[in-house]
């Protein structure tokens, strides 16, 4: 994965989290830090976990079965 791809992925995940957080707080006049921090940490942990799981699964499948097939199709 190139640096540009990593940055694009990180940007898209941050936009996703930003939209979810904005929707969550739209009905509240001003959330307190004690309310906002757990939600922010949950979003961060979820996005990180999904990214790590996808990377690990891709590496496992790539090394076991599909590396040559994917390289022939992709490049």
C-alpha positions in Angstrom: 0.0 0.0 0.0 1.4 3.3 -1.0 1.5 6.4 1.2 -1.1 8.1 -0.9 -3.4 5.1 -0.5 -2.9 5.1 3.2 -3.6 8.8 3.5 -6.7 8.5 1.4 -8.0 5.6 3.6 -7.2 7.5 6.7 -9.0 10.6 5.4 -12.1 8.6 4.5 -12.2 6.9 7.9 -11.9 10.2 9.6 -14.7 11.8 7.6 -16.9 8.8 8.4 -16.2 9.3 12.1 -16.8 13.0 11.9 -20.2 12.5 10.2 -21.2 10.0 12.8 -20.1 12.3 15.7 -21.9 15.3 14.1 -25.1 13.3 13.8 -24.8 12.1 17.4 -24.4 15.6 18.7 -26.8 17.4 16.4 -29.6 17.4 19.0 -27.5 18.4 21.9 -26.8 22.0 22.7 -23.3 21.5 23.9 -21.9 18.1 24.9 -19.6 17.9 27.8 -16.2 16.3 27.6 -17.3 13.5 29.9 -20.0 12.6 27.4 -18.0 13.2 24.2 -14.7 11.5 25.1 -16.1 7.9 25.4 -17.9 8.3 22.1 -14.8 9.6 20.4 -12.7 6.7 21.8 -15.3 4.2 20.7 -15.2 5.6 17.1 -11.4 5.5 17.1 -11.2 2.0 18.5 -13.8 0.7 16.0 -12.1 2.3 13.0 -8.7 1.1 14.1 -10.0 -2.4 14.8 -11.7 -2.7 11.4 -8.6 -1.4 9.6 -6.3 -3.8 11.5 -8.7 -6.8 10.9 -8.8 -6.0 7.2 -5.1 -5.7 6.9 -4.5 -9.0 8.9 -7.1 -10.9 6.8 -5.6 -9.5 3.6 -2.1 -10.5 4.6 -3.2 -14.0 5.7 -5.1 -14.7 2.5 -2.4 -13.2 0.4 0.4 -15.3 1.8 -1.7 -18.5 1.8 -3.5 -18.6 -1.4 -4.0 -15.6 -3.6 -0.8 -13.6 -3.8 0.2 -14.7 -7.4 -3.4 -14.6 -8.7 -4.0 -11.1 -7.3 -0.7 -9.8 -8.6 -1.5 -11.2 -12.1 -4.9 -9.4 -12.1 -4.0 -6.2 -10.2 -0.7 -5.4 -11.9 
